[in-house]
């Protein structure tokens, strides 16, 4: 199966302009069937992706300081995480206070700009997309044809396809 057979076309995805604020993003998500928003420039070219994790991380300003530290995965013990939580005063304001302040944050300040490794070609095999997700690519993966963004490959769609195939294999035995 090729990526283009499973991707969500760009025309079906929710997009907002570069001037959007997080309040615009959450309102758009209310009526979207997707869990993230694509940020595009005035020409409709993709500039970034805003996921639920990006939005939550942006509500607590201290995460910017935390991201500046080099956090090796093997150091993330429960004790270490608790110490970092305390040291940076994470979530010391109420969620209501942070959400109110978050409404005016620019979407471009919170969005993730996809790296080259987070792009797939429409003609790539689906296994390529599965591999990208397993090795830790940001979600969703962006799909291109001839260098132009044509769609999005969502983890949920990839998993649903794998699940369908596994169920089919199990039924044959």
C-alpha positions as CSV (number, residue, x, y, z in Angstrom):
1,X,0.0,0.0,0.0
2,X,1.3,3.5,-0.8
3,X,1.0,6.5,1.5
4,X,-1.3,8.2,-0.9
5,X,-3.9,5.5,-0.5
6,X,-4.2,6.2,3.3
7,X,-3.4,9.9,3.6
8,X,-6.0,12.5,4.3
9,X,-5.9,15.0,1.4
10,X,-4.8,18.6,2.3
11,X,-8.2,19.9,1.0
12,X,-10.0,17.9,3.7
13,X,-7.7,19.1,6.6
14,X,-8.4,22.1,8.8
15,X,-6.0,24.9,8.1
16,X,-5.5,28.4,9.6
17,X,-3.4,31.3,8.6
18,X,-0.2,32.6,10.1
19,X,-2.1,35.3,12.0
20,X,-4.2,32.8,14.0
21,X,-4.1,32.7,17.8
22,X,-4.5,29.6,20.0
23,X,-8.1,30.7,20.7
24,X,-8.7,30.4,16.9
25,X,-7.1,27.0,16.9
26,X,-9.2,25.6,19.7
27,X,-12.4,27.0,18.1
28,X,-11.4,25.4,14.8
29,X,-10.7,22.1,16.6
30,X,-14.2,22.1,18.0
31,X,-15.7,21.6,14.5
32,X,-12.8,19.6,13.0
33,X,-12.7,15.8,12.7
34,X,-8.9,16.0,13.2
35,X,-6.9,16.5,16.3
36,X,-4.4,19.0,14.9
37,X,-4.4,22.1,12.7
38,X,-2.2,22.9,9.8
39,X,-0.8,26.5,9.7
40,X,-0.4,27.9,6.2
41,X,0.8,31.1,4.7
42,X,-1.1,33.5,2.4
43,X,-0.3,31.2,-0.6
44,X,-1.7,28.1,1.2
45,X,1.8,26.7,1.7
46,X,2.3,24.6,4.9
47,X,4.3,26.4,7.5
48,X,3.7,24.3,10.6
49,X,1.5,21.9,12.5
50,X,-0.3,22.5,15.8
51,X,-1.0,19.3,17.8
52,X,-2.7,18.8,21.1
53,X,0.7,18.4,22.7
54,X,2.0,21.6,21.2
55,X,-1.0,23.5,22.6
56,X,-0.7,22.0,26.1
57,X,3.0,22.7,26.1
58,X,2.5,26.3,25.1
59,X,0.1,27.0,27.9
60,X,2.9,26.6,30.5
61,X,5.6,29.1,29.6
62,X,8.2,27.4,31.8
63,X,8.4,24.5,29.3
64,X,10.4,26.8,27.0
65,X,13.2,26.9,29.7
66,X,12.9,23.1,30.1
67,X,13.3,22.5,26.4
68,X,16.6,24.4,26.5
69,X,18.0,21.7,28.7
70,X,19.4,18.5,27.2
71,X,17.1,15.9,28.6
72,X,18.4,12.4,27.8
73,X,15.6,9.8,27.8
74,X,17.4,7.6,30.2
75,X,17.3,10.3,32.9
76,X,13.5,10.6,33.0
77,X,13.0,8.7,36.3
78,X,9.9,9.6,38.4
79,X,12.2,11.4,40.9
80,X,13.9,13.4,38.2
81,X,10.6,14.4,36.6
82,X,9.2,15.5,40.0
83,X,12.4,17.5,40.6
84,X,12.1,19.3,37.2
85,X,8.4,19.9,37.8
86,X,9.3,21.7,41.1
87,X,12.5,23.4,39.9
88,X,10.7,25.1,36.9
89,X,7.5,25.7,38.8
90,X,5.5,23.9,36.1
91,X,1.7,24.3,36.3
92,X,2.0,26.6,39.4
93,X,-0.8,28.7,38.0
94,X,-4.3,27.2,37.7
95,X,-5.3,25.7,34.4
96,X,-8.0,28.3,34.1
97,X,-5.4,31.1,34.5
98,X,-3.1,29.5,31.9
99,X,-5.9,28.9,29.4
100,X,-7.0,32.5,29.7
101,X,-3.5,33.8,29.0
102,X,-3.1,31.1,26.3
103,X,-5.9,32.5,24.1
104,X,-3.7,35.3,22.9
105,X,-0.6,33.2,22.1
106,X,0.2,33.2,18.4
107,X,-0.3,29.9,16.7
108,X,3.1,30.3,15.0
109,X,4.8,30.5,18.4
110,X,3.3,27.1,19.4
111,X,3.4,25.3,16.1
112,X,5.8,22.6,15.2
113,X,7.7,23.2,11.9
114,X,8.2,19.8,10.3
115,X,11.7,18.6,9.7
116,X,12.6,16.9,6.4
117,X,12.4,13.5,8.1
118,X,8.7,14.2,8.8
119,X,7.8,14.3,5.2
120,X,6.8,11.4,3.0
121,X,6.2,11.1,-0.7
122,X,2.8,10.0,-1.9
123,X,4.5,7.0,-3.6
124,X,6.3,5.8,-0.5
125,X,5.2,2.5,0.9
126,X,3.1,2.6,4.0
127,X,5.9,0.7,5.8
128,X,8.0,3.9,5.5
129,X,5.3,5.8,7.4
130,X,5.1,3.2,10.1
131,X,8.9,3.3,10.5
132,X,8.8,7.1,10.8
133,X,6.2,6.9,13.6
134,X,8.1,4.2,15.5
135,X,11.4,6.1,15.4
136,X,9.6,9.1,16.9
137,X,8.5,11.5,14.2
138,X,6.2,14.3,15.3
139,X,2.6,13.7,14.4
140,X,1.1,13.9,11.8
141,X,3.5,13.1,8.9
142,X,3.2,15.5,6.0
143,X,2.8,14.0,2.5
144,X,4.2,15.5,-0.7
145,X,4.1,15.0,-4.4
146,X,6.7,16.7,-6.5
147,X,7.7,18.8,-3.5
148,X,4.2,20.2,-2.9
149,X,2.2,19.2,0.2
150,X,-0.8,17.1,-0.8
151,X,-1.9,15.5,2.5
152,X,-1.3,14.2,5.9
153,X,-0.7,10.7,7.2
154,X,-2.2,10.4,10.6
155,X,-1.0,7.8,13.1
156,X,-4.6,6.8,13.8
157,X,-5.1,5.9,10.2
158,X,-1.9,3.9,10.0
159,X,-2.8,2.0,13.2
160,X,-6.3,1.3,11.9
161,X,-4.8,-0.2,8.7
162,X,-2.4,-2.4,10.7
163,X,-5.2,-3.4,13.1
164,X,-7.4,-4.4,10.1
165,X,-4.7,-6.5,8.6
166,X,-3.9,-8.2,11.9
167,X,-7.5,-9.1,12.5
168,X,-7.7,-10.5,8.9
169,X,-4.6,-12.6,9.6
170,X,-6.0,-13.9,12.9
171,X,-9.3,-14.8,11.2
172,X,-7.5,-17.0,8.6
173,X,-5.9,-19.2,11.3
